Amino acid sequence: MLRYLAAQVFQAVLVVIFVTLVVAVMLRFSGDPAVAQFQGASAPTTEQLQQIRKAMGLDQPVGVQYLHFLGGVLRGDFGTSFRGGTPVGSLIRQALPPTLLLALCSLLLSLALSLPLGIYAAVHRGRWADQLIRFLTLLGLSFPNFWLGIMLVLIFGVTLRWLPPSGYEGAASLVLPSVTLGLILTSTTVRLLRAALLDVLSSQYVTVARSKGLSERRVLYKHALRNTAIPVITFIGLQFGGLVGGVVVVEQVFAWPGMGLLALQAISNRDFPVLQGAVTVLALLVVLINLLVDLSYGLFDPRVRME
């Protein structure tokens, strides 16, 4: 177990280093942050640009800048924003909780819908309810999340005025963005759970369990569902990591003050420290979630051993 955990942690560290290194290199092709400081003002002189680059630490080689960034991360220091001089760590501490809250609420909504729908569709395979559920999930997969978010804002936020259309003003503000992310995730989870259950329900050991006189409910919940847990948990874990790291568009639609909006603003301002810090934190969260998912396999399937 310890050997497995050490190997997973080592892989996670390598992934984070690789992701942050790629981001650090690619950022240098996005433009000069020193020039961005003079947007809307008169053209800067060469001397002014050199002074600003030196103050930002951009006069050093990319490799040296990256090593300085890594050293700061190990000390818990993500640097200082090029815009306003605010510590990046402070900006991340403000933006991370709303993103995690939105991702968690979306996931819980998805699970509350997808588990009963997926089980019901598998148990009633081929009936009208199964056909309806499959149609609705296919319909849900066809909607881009930004379009669904805009439609929900126009209907429930602007026309009916039942819910706040944007911002982060309390529990009511969570409803529209959570529904936007949760419905699309529900569509995929329902189809995965249905397919996994159908495969298990047609297996030989389920037939043997039925032949012993076990009730259909006991066969379903004690035998079938437990053997579909690993693929479903894997998918849910990956999707939660995707929600944490991929809510950029939805946060933009709803003006949600999370990590996605922070990263977009950093990109438009060419604020390298903020973007590198945001990517590093999101990468750490994604690899941590995947590690927890891997470790949870043994809880649902005793045959799985972490070696």
GIJOCOR-V732511 format. One record per pair of residues at least 12 apart in sequence whose C-alpha atoms are under 6 Angstrom apart, sorted by sequence separation. I is the first residue (numbers start at 0). J is the second residue. If there is no record, write none. Layout:
[[I:J] [I:J]]
This chain:
[[152:164] [247:259] [262:274] [246:259] [33:48] [33:51] [33:52] [199:223] [148:179] [195:227] [244:281] [140:183] [139:183] [240:285] [139:186] [136:186] [236:292] [105:177] [109:181] [113:185] [117:189] [121:193] [108:181] [105:180] [113:188] [117:192] [105:181] [109:185] [113:189] [117:193] [121:197] [165:253] [166:254] [165:254] [166:255] [102:242] [102:243] [98:257] [97:257] [94:256] [95:257] [94:257] [95:258] [94:258] [87:273] [81:270] [80:272] [80:273] [78:272] [77:276] [32:269] [15:282] [11:286] [3:306] [0:305] [0:306]]
